[in-house]
Amino acid sequence: MKKIILLAVLGLSLQLASAQINDHALGLRFGYGGGISYQHKFSKTTRGEFNGQFLLGSSYSTLRLTGIYQWFFDMDRGFGFYAGPGVSTGSVSIGDNYNGKGDNGFFVSVGGQVGIEYTFEDLPLQLSIDVLPMLSVVNNYDDIYLDPALGIRYVF
C-alpha cells in the first residue's frame, strides 16, 4: 500500500512540474570522446537530443550518432532534470591490440539518458551533466557503454 501511495504522489508531482524548455540548443558534449549536441523542443515538457560523437582511442576508434527522447522537469532558478530513452548507431574500427569482444563495423545500441542542467538567466548558455548508458544489440563490441559527460550549449 505504501508503494502505491508513493507512486501516486510521485506521478502527481511529475504532472504538476512546470517545465521551461528552450526551443533549440546547440553545443558540445564532452564525454568519452568529443561531440556535437543539439536539442529540439517538442512540447512544454519534452524534447529531443541528438549527438554526434567521435572517439579515437589507442585500440579502437568510433563514430557514434545518438538520439534521445527526453522528459524535462524544471527544478527552480534555471536548474532542470531530464531523462529519457534513446538509441545509438555508428561504426567502430578495432585495432590489433583490442582486448574486448565484437568486430569492426556497424553497431546499434539502446538505452537512455539522465542528467541535470543549468540555463543562465542573462546569458544564452546552458551547462549540463548527464550519463548515457547504452546496451549493445547489434555487433556488441561493448556489452554496456556508459558515457558520463559535460555539455555546454548555446540556447536560442
QUIQUISUL-V161644 format. One line per field, one symbol per residue. phi: phi as a letter, one per 40 degrees, with the letter a starting at -180 (. if undefined). psi: psi as a letter, one per 30 degrees, with the letter a starting at -180 (. if undefined). burial: + if it has 9 or more other C-alpha atoms within 8 Angstrom, else -. A space follows every 10 residues. Layout:
BEGIN
phi->???
psi->???
burial->???
END
This chain:
BEGIN
phi->.ccccccccc ccccccccbb cccaababbb bcgcacbbbb cbacbbabbb bbbbbbbcba bbbbbbbbcb cbbccifgca baaicabbai bbbbcccccc bhbchcabbb iaaaabbbbc cbbcbbbaba bbcbbcbbfc cbcbbbbcab bbbcca
psi->eeeeeeeeee eeeeefkklj kkelkkbkjj billlkkkkk keafgllkkk kkkkkjlffl kkkkkkkkkk kkjkekhfkl klllllkkla kkjklfgkfa llllaklkll bakklklkkk efkikkklkl kikkkkfkii fkekjjiklk kjkkk.
burial->---------- --------+- ++++++++++ +-++++++++ +---++++++ +++++---++ ++++++++++ ++++---+++ ++++++++++ ++++------ -----+++++ ++++++++++ ---+++++++ +++++++-++ ++--+-++++ +++++-
END
